């Protein structure tokens, strides 16, 4: 198939950002340390937090809780394991803490973007 990408306007500035910002699925981008780098408006709404409040924070410490609202040990976090392994994964039945203090049942999927051969973090969709 070569490098033909059909009708996708790959060279258009901001195209991918526009796509992600319009998704109804919440998307977080994490760096290799698990810190929030970016979030789309759907993530802000779902998590009850602005990107300004999330950017640079450890996503696990900020969000991940058990069903009773207690912090989940880092070694039991499947998303952190996925990030460390640099592989895509999905999870069901997790719980996140919203900005208003409410607990939110979530499922998630993560996919690490690759720049050349270097792992750069992961994109995470939260449902």
N, C-alpha and C positions, 0 to 999 in steps of 0.2 A: 503494500500500500504506500510505501514511501512516507514523505513528510506532508502529504496532502491532508489538510484538516477541513476540507469542504467549505461550508458557509460560516464557520466560526471566525469572527473578526479578531483573531489572535493579536494582531498588531495594534488594535485599538486601545489607547490608554484607559485604564480603569475598568476594562470590560469585566474581568473576573470579580473585581470588587463590587461592581454593580450587581452581578449575578448573586453573589453571596449575601449582599445586603437585602435582596428581595426575596430570599428563601423564607418559607414559613418554618423551616426546621432550624432550631437553635444550633449555631456553630461557634465553637471556641477553638482558637489556635493556641497551642502550647509550645514553649521552647523545650529544649532537651532536658532542662531541669524541672519541667512541669509547671512553669510560670505562665500565666495568661499573657499572651502577646496581643491578641485581638479577639473580638466577639462581634457577631452581627446583631442587628436590632431584635431579632427573634430571641436570641440568647439573653439579651438585656431584659426583655419582657418576661420570659420564662423564669429566669433566676431572680428577678426583682432587684437587679444590680446594674449600675451603669458600667460601661467599659472603663471609664475613668476610675471607678472604685475597684475594678477587677484587675486592670493592667498591672503587671509586675508581681502580682500576688501568686502564691503557691496554690494552684487550683485544688489540690487534694485537701490542704488545710482549710481553705476557704469554704469548700462545698461538700466534701464527702462526709456523710454521717451514716450511722446504722439506723435501723427503724425506730429506735428510741431517742435519736438525736445526739448520740455520743459519737465522738471522733472515732474513725476507723483507723487502726494501726496501718502505717504506710506499707508494711510487708504483706498486708492482706488486701491491698488495693489492686484490682485487675487492670485499671487504666494505667497506673504507674508501671506495672509489669509490662504492659503493652508498649509503653513509651520506651522503657529500658531495652526491650527486645527489638524495637524498630519494626514491628510487624502490625498489620491490621488486625483488629479484633472487635467483637461486639459483646455487650453485657446486658442482662435483664435484671430487674428487681433491685436496683441501687436506690439510694436515697441521698438527695442533695439538700443543703440548707439554703433557703432563699434569703434575700436581703431583709425581708420583713420578719424573719425568724420562723416561718412555717417550713415544714419538711415537705419535700416534693419527691414522689416516686418517679424514677427515671429509668430509661433504657438508653444505651449509648452505642455508638460505633466510632472507631478511631482508625485513622489511616495516616501513616507517616509520609510526608512529602519528601522527595529526595532531590537534592541539588548535586548533580554529578554522583559521586559515591558517598557523600557525607550525609549523615542523618541530621536533620535540622529541627526535629520536634514532631508534632502531629496535629492534624486537624481532627476535632471531635464533634460529632453531631449528637445532640442530647434531645431525647424525645420524652 
